[in-house]
Amino acid sequence: MLRSAAITAALTLVAQPVAAQTGCITAPEAEAMTMVAMPEILRQTGTVCAARLPATSLIRRSDSNLIDRYQREADRAWPNARGGIVKLSDPAIAPLLDSDFARGLLVSLLVPQIVGRIAVSDCAMIDRLVTLLDPLPPRNTAGIVVAALQYLKAEKAKGARIDVPDLPLCQAVQR
């Protein structure tokens, strides 16, 4: 019974158009959601790019601590990410979001949106970016991803032809 309720909840989340949702998430919530998905994004990117990159590439190396660092930060970021998911979800399913199911759902929804857009011709550039970002704390990388998304969404709103995921970010307060 719980499994069918969880599946129903997942379908409700997926089927509900973003435009119809009244909630928005803050930049810190978006960064937390990004952080939670980053370990799997890195794993799957390494898989997608395996044929295009040398075995010594950071994104392909299984002996580096890259994924472990991101996993530790993802675990810390989960409570804030969960808060963002609750804001975007139907209140009737909020109790289900207290389970580990919600974390898996978030990852399963975000990762394909990112990794599915990777062209193998971009793997060398992705590897370079990951290598450049490696010394930064994982939270900074998540912040850079969200800031880039905000910038691209703003450019798209101005008429630029950009394919960017439609994450419902709240408008930032102007200072």
N, C-alpha and C positions, 0 to 999 in steps of 0.2 A: 504493500500500500504506500509506504513512504517513498519507494522507488518511483512509482507512477506519479505521485505528487511532485517529486523532484523533476521528473521529465516534463510534466505539465508546466511547472514553474519555469523551466528552461525555455520551453516553447513560448510561453507568455513573454519572457524577456526578449527573445529573438524576434518574435512576430510584432512586437509593439514598435511602430516606427519612431525613430528618434525625434522627428519633427512633432509627433503627437505628445511626446513627453513634456511635462511642464517643468521638470527639474533641470538643474544644471549642476555641474561639479566645479569645484574650485581648482585652481592650478595645483595646490598641494595634493588634493585628492587624485587629480589626473596623474601627477607624478608618482603617487603611491600605486595607482593601478598599473602604470607603466613599469614600475619597479617590480611588481609582483609577476608580470609577464616576461621580464627581461631574461631570466635564466633559460626559459624555453625558447625565446626568440633567438638567443645566442646559440643554443644547441641546434635548432632547426636550420639556422642560417649556415652553421658549419656543415650540416648535412647537404643543404642545397648547393653550397659552393665547393664541396669536397673535390669534385673533378676539375675545378678551375684554379685551385690554390695548392701550393706545396704543403706537404705534411707538416712542415715547420711553422706554417701560418698560425698565428695566435688563435684565431677563431676555430681552427681545426684541431689544435693540440688538446688532447685529453689529459695531459700531465700538468697543465697550467692551473693556477688557482683562480682563474677568471670566473668560471661558472660558480665555484664555491663562494667567492666574495659576493657575487650577485644574489646567490641563493640566501645567504645570511641576511642581506639587506631586504630581500623580498619577504622573508619571514617577519622582519621588523615592520615592514610597510603594510602588511596585510590588514591590521585594524583600520587604518585610515582609508585604504582601498575599499574595504567592505562598506565603510560609511558612504563612499561615493556611489557604490553599486546600489545601496539602499535608496539613495536619493533618486536614482534613475529607474527604479523598479516599482511595480505595483505594490502598494502597501500590504495587500493581502498575502503576498509571498515573503514579506520581510522576515518572519520567523525561520523560513528555510534558508535564508542568507546567513544565519548564524552557524551553519554547518560547513564542513570542508567542501561540500558540493559547490558552494558559491565560488570558492577560489578556483576550482577546476573549471567552472563555467567561464569565469573571467578570462582565464588563460586560453581556453578553447575558442573564445570569441575574438580576442585581440591578436593572438599569434598568427592565425591565417591571414588576417587583414594586413599584417606587416610582412611576414615571410612570403605570402602569396604574391606580393608585388615585386619581389626580387627578380631582376633579370640576371642570368648568370654572367652576362657581360659586365655587370656592376660588382661582381665579387671581389675583384682586386681593390676597388675603391672602398668597399665595405670593410675589407680586411685592414686597409690603411686607417680608416676611421676608428675601428675597434682598437688598433694598436696605439693610435694617438690618444684615445680616451682611456686606455687601460690604467695609466697612473692616477686618474681622477677617482674620487670616491664614487661608487655606483649611484648614489643619490644625485650627484652632479650630472651624470649621464642621463638619468631619467629627467632631470630638469631641462637639459639641453633638448631632449626629444620633445618634451611638451612645448617649450618655447619655439622650437622649429615648427611644430604643428600649428601653434597660434599664429605665427608669421605666415605660413602657407595658407591658412584659412582666411586671414585678412587679405592676402593677395588674391585669392579666389573670389572673395566678396567684391573686390575692385574690378573683376572681370578676367583675371588671368585664368588660362586653361590649365588648371592643376588638378590632378587626381589626389585628393587628400581625404582620409577617413573623417567622418562627421561626428567627432566627439563633442558632446554638448557642454562646452566650457562656459562658465559664467563670465560675464564681462569683467575685466579687471578694473579696479577702482583707479581713476586717473588722479595723480598727485600733482 
